[in-house]
């Protein structure tokens, strides 16, 4: 069973490809209420008082995924079946 986002939901994971300080430590995707799938960046921070907070940025819409090609259908010949 695959994980499917529902409108208003998203997910983020550690950014394994972070090479610059300004890159977000967490990246993911979020589905807007209208069904548009967008990029998501999350940066944790800390206030002067020491409280933790998160900066969340919803980016550009993600391009639609191409449909997976269908598996070829194998033709079965009935002449080889003895019954």
C-alpha positions in Angstrom: 0.0 0.0 0.0 1.5 3.3 -1.0 1.2 6.5 1.0 -1.1 9.1 -0.6 -1.4 12.7 0.5 -4.8 14.0 1.0 -5.7 17.7 0.6 -4.4 19.8 3.4 -1.7 17.2 4.3 2.1 17.0 3.7 5.3 15.3 4.7 8.9 16.3 5.1 12.2 14.4 5.5 15.8 15.3 6.3 17.3 17.0 3.2 20.2 14.6 2.3 21.2 16.9 -0.6 21.9 20.0 1.5 25.1 21.6 0.3 24.7 25.3 1.4 23.7 26.8 4.7 20.7 28.5 3.1 19.2 25.1 2.0 16.3 23.9 4.1 17.2 21.1 6.5 13.9 19.4 5.8 12.2 19.1 2.4 9.0 17.5 1.3 5.6 18.1 -0.4 2.2 19.3 0.7 -1.1 19.0 -1.0 -3.2 22.2 -1.0 -6.9 22.1 -0.3 -7.5 22.4 -4.1 -5.5 19.2 -4.8 -2.3 21.0 -6.1 0.9 19.2 -5.0 3.6 21.7 -4.0 7.2 21.7 -2.7 7.7 22.2 1.0 10.8 23.5 2.9 11.0 23.5 6.7 13.7 25.3 8.7 13.9 25.0 12.5 14.9 28.0 14.6 15.2 29.2 18.1 14.0 32.5 19.7 16.2 34.6 21.9 14.3 33.2 24.9 15.3 29.7 23.7 11.9 28.6 22.4 11.8 26.4 19.3 9.9 27.4 16.2 9.7 26.3 12.5 9.7 28.4 9.4 7.6 26.7 6.7 7.7 27.7 3.0 5.3 26.3 0.4 7.1 26.4 -3.0 6.0 26.1 -6.6 3.6 23.4 -7.7 5.3 20.1 -8.5 5.1 18.9 -12.1 2.6 16.0 -12.5 4.2 12.6 -12.4 4.1 10.6 -15.6 2.0 7.5 -15.5 3.9 4.3 -15.2 3.9 2.3 -18.5 1.5 -0.6 -18.4 3.0 -4.1 -18.3 2.7 -5.9 -21.7 -0.1 -8.4 -21.9 1.0 -11.9 -22.6 -1.2 -13.8 -25.1 -2.1 -17.3 -24.1 -2.7 -19.9 -26.9 -5.3 -22.4 -26.0 -3.9 -25.1 -28.4 -1.2 -26.0 -25.9 -3.6 -26.7 -23.1 -4.7 -30.4 -23.0 -8.1 -29.9 -21.5 
